[in-house]
Amino acid sequence: MILTVMLLVLAFWGVFRGSLFFNRQLKAQPTDLNLIRLWNLQDYDSILTLTETNLINNPMDPYSLIFSGFASYHKAISQISADEVNLYLNKAVLDLRKALILKDLPQVELVYYILGKSYLYKGKYYADLSIKYLYKAIEAGYENLDSYEFLGEAYSYLGEYDKSIESYEIALKKFQSDRLYLKIAEDSFKFREYEKAAEYYKILIDHTTDESLQKEGLFQLGKLYYDIKNLKSAEETFTTLTDLDPTVAEAFFLLGEINYLNQDNQSARAYWHQTLRIDPEHRGARLRLYN
């Protein structure tokens, strides 16, 4: 779920930059001026209607295929229904793949870029194709600020965490963001690079102005320490989190677990009771107290 939300944020940022590039290039090209006008107005529905008509008359018109593919991509990332998202993504992929059949395709590097992103939004089973086309875009001369971040997402989908971390770190050199710190930390943990994971969680906690991300960073850092049996650091981190937000039931539960492991049963039970006051259905706390 978190990954999906982050991908949606990336989509709007990346497409905005890509659109500016696309507009600058197409204005110098001999193409249907109506398409350019509609594109500048972000009237994607009208673009799809016009290109559908154009493609009936000329099924391999390069500009109609490109505009249709790009408009479909924009429509996809603005949908709520998963079925609608997939419908538009499939159309984007189909149109852009058809366009790539043509020789001397205009703005082929940007077509690769949006095609790579479209595959990524189709899910983990298309991550390999996302990587293929994102790299093709880079090799063809187009590298957006988010190109390596999307490559990191794709490698993360595939479980190739060494490559996802490498890609995220390249992206971080181009622009710093809270989400990159979080992604590097998460994938470093999965890759069992615990020191690096802790380092990036701390950077996130110290630098973010988003309280929800700060709390997420504190919880994940505390969980990391707990998992590697650094109970003292875990306790300090969870205590900081519960001071910041006294409604995080799982943090209180894990504080109970830490005290239980430290043979302080009275404190452990107090934390488990606090867990149930926040979440009466918390299974772990109920088992600890009533079994």
N, C-alpha and C positions, 0 to 999 in steps of 0.2 A: 504493500500500500504506500509506504514512504517513498519507495523507488518510483512508483507511478506518479505520485504528486510532483516529485522532483523533475521527472521527465517532462511533465506538462509545463513546468516553469521554464525549463530549458527550451522547449518548443517555441514559446512566444518570443523569447530573446533571440534565438538563433534565426528564426524565420524573418524577424524584423530586419536584422542585419543583412540576411540573404536577399530580402526583397529590395533593399536599397541598391545593392550591387546589381541585381537583376534589372531594375528600372534603368540604372545608368547605362548598362550595356544595350538594352533593347531600344532605347531612344535613338541610338545611332544605326539601327537596323531597318531595312525596308520590310516592314510587316504591317499587319492590319492595325491601323491607328485606333480603331474601336477597342481592340484588346488592350492596348497601352492605356487608353483613357479609363477603361473599366478597372484595369489593374491598379492604377493610381488612386482610384476611388475605393479600392478594396471590395469591389462588387463581385464577389466570387460566384454567386449564383448566376449572374448575367454572363460572366465569362464561360461558365459551364454550358449555358444555353447556346451562346454564340459558337463556341468551339464544337459543340455537338453538331450544329448545322454545317459548319465548315468541314468537319471530318466526314460527313455524309458525301459531300462533293469531292473531297480529296482526303482519303483515309490516312495518308501519310504526310500531311502538311506539318512541317516541323514546328512552326510556331503555335499552331493549334494544339498539337500534342503537348508541347512544353507548358503552355498556359493552362491547359486542362489539367495536367499533372500537378502543377503548382497550386492551382485553385482547389483541387481535390484535397491536397495536403492541408491547406489552410482550413478547409471545411472540416477535415478529420479532427484536427486538434481543438476545434471549438465545439465539438459534440459532447453530449453527456451519455447518451446511449452507446453501449459497447458495440451493438449491431451497426449503428450509424457510423461510428468510428471506423470499424472494419470495412464497411461498404466504401467509404471515401478513400481509405488507405489502399484498398485493393485497386480502385480506379487510378489512384496516383501512380502506383507501381506499374500497372498495365500500360498507362499512357507513356510514362517515362521510359519503360523498357522498349516499347515500340519506337519511341523517338531515337533511342540509341542504336537501332538497326540502321539508321540513315548515316550516310557519309557526310563529313564536314558539318556536323550538327552545331548550330550556334550555341555558345555558352554551355558546352558539354560538361565543363568542370562543375558548374552549379547544378546541372541535372544529376551528376553523380552524387553531389552533396545532399540534395533533397531526397534522392532515391535511397541513400544510405540511412538517412534519418527516418524515412517512411518504413523501411524494414525494421528498424529498431523499435518503432512504436507498434509493430505487428507482434512483437514479443520475442521471448528468448529463442524460439525455434528458428528465428530469422536473423539472429545476432551475427552469424558468420557472413551472411550477405551484407549486413549493415557495415561490418568491418571492411569487406571487399570494396564497397562503393565509396565509403568515406576516405579510404586510402587512395582510390582512383582520383577523387576530387583533389586531394592534396598533391598527388603526383602530377595532375593536370594544371596545377597552379592556383587552386582555390583553397585557402585555409581560413576558416572563420574562427573567431575567438573560442567558440564552443566545440570545434571539430574534435579536439583530443578529449574533451569531456565526454562527448558521445561515444568515442572509441572506448573510453574507460567503462562506460555503461555497458557496452556490448561485450567487452571482455569479462566484465563482472557477471553478466548473464551466463556466460560460458563456464564460469568458475575458474578462469585463467587470471587469478588475482595478481600474480606478478606483473602481467601485462596491463591489467587495469590500473594498478598503482602507478606504474611507469607512465601511462597515458595521463592519469590525473595530475601527476607531478609536472608533466610538460604543460598541461593546461594551467596549472597554478603559477607557472612562470609568466604566463601571458596575462592573467588577471587573477586576483585573489578573491575568494568568496567563501562564505560560511559553508555552503553546501559541498565545496571541494574538500575543505578540512574534514567534514563529516564522512564523506565518501572514502577518502584515503584512510581515515581511522577505521572505518567499518571493514574495508577490504584487507587492511593490514592485520586486523584481528583474525579474519577468516584465514589469512595466509600464515597465521601464527607468528607474525612479527609484532609481538606484544609491546615492546618498547616504542616502536614507531607508532602503533595504534594509540598508546597512552599519550605520546607527544602531541599528536594531532587532535585528540580529544581536548587536551589542555589548551592548545592554541584556540580551538573553537570556543571553549568556555570563557577564555580570557578576552577574546576579541569581538564576539558577537554582541549585537545590540538587540537581538531577538530572544526574548526570555524563554520561549518555547524551545528554541534550539539549545540555549544554555542548559535548560533542564534535561533535554535529551542527551546532551554531551555528558552531564554529570551522572545521569543514570547509567549510560553505557560505560563510562570510565569506572564507576563503582562496580558494575557487573564484571568488567574485565579483571579488576583487582580481585574480586570474589572468586572468579573462575580459576585464577592462577594462584589462589590461596594466600594472597597478600591481604590478610584480614584487617590489619591496622589501617592501611590506605583505603581499603574498601569501606570500613566504618567511617573514616573521616569524610570520604566523598559522599556517602549516603546521608550522613548527618548534615553536610552542607546543603544537599538537595532538599531534605525535609525541612530545614530552616527556611529555605527559599519558597518551598511549596509543601505545606503540611497535609496535602491531600493525595500524595503519591503512595498508594497502598503497598505496591510491590517493594518500594524502598524500605518501608517499615518492616515488611515481612523479612527482607534480607538482613536488616539490622538484627532482627530476632534470630535468624540463622547464625549470624556471626557471633552473637552473644552465647548462643547454644554451643557452638563449637569451642568457644572460650570458657565453657563450663559455668557460665553465669545464667542459670536457669530462670532466676527471678526477673532479670532484665529481659531475657528472651521472651518470656511469657507476656511481659508488659508491652513489648513491641508487637507481638502477635495479636494481643487484644486491641491495640491501636489499629492494626491492619483491618480487623473485623469492624471496628467502628466506622472506618472509611468505606470498606467493601464487605458487607455482611456475608456475601457468597464466596469470599476468597477461599478456595479449596485447600491451599497449602496451610493457611493459618488455622482453619477448622480442623484439619487432620492433626496438626501439632497440639492443639488445645484439648481436643475431645476424643482422641483415640488412645 
